[in-house]
Structure formats: C-alpha cells, structure tokens
C-alpha cells in the first residue's frame, strides 16, 4: 500500500476513531496500515474531480437581444 504525504487515514474501529496525517510518502508491505488498537485504517474519502467537465461550472455568457426594427 502506498501512502502519500498529506493523506489522512482513519481507524475503522468505532470505539477508537484514531486519525493519522501522513507526513512522509512511503510504501507498506501488506494491504492496509494498522491502528495502534489493532484495527485496519483506511484513507479518508475524497470525491473524484472530473477536469474535462470544468467548463460546466463557468457562468453562461449574457445573451443580448437584437432588435428587428430598422432605423
């Protein structure tokens, strides 16, 4: 399991709820790190970011109405 600097991991034991902030990137043997209480720790969930849809968050341009009358 690869742990990257800045990640937050939390204990899955509801009685413990220990949290860890990773300061140095590294790799562990096995699947998940263990909490001092012995339970498995998992990364804090962060929702995916879809960069190719960022244009949808921009405000739409103002539409100007053209008059049909001739001066």
ABEGO torsion letter per residue (X at the ends): XBBBBGBBBBBABAAAGBBBBBABBBBBBEABBBBAAGBBBBBBBBBBBBAAAAAAABBBBBBBBBBABBX
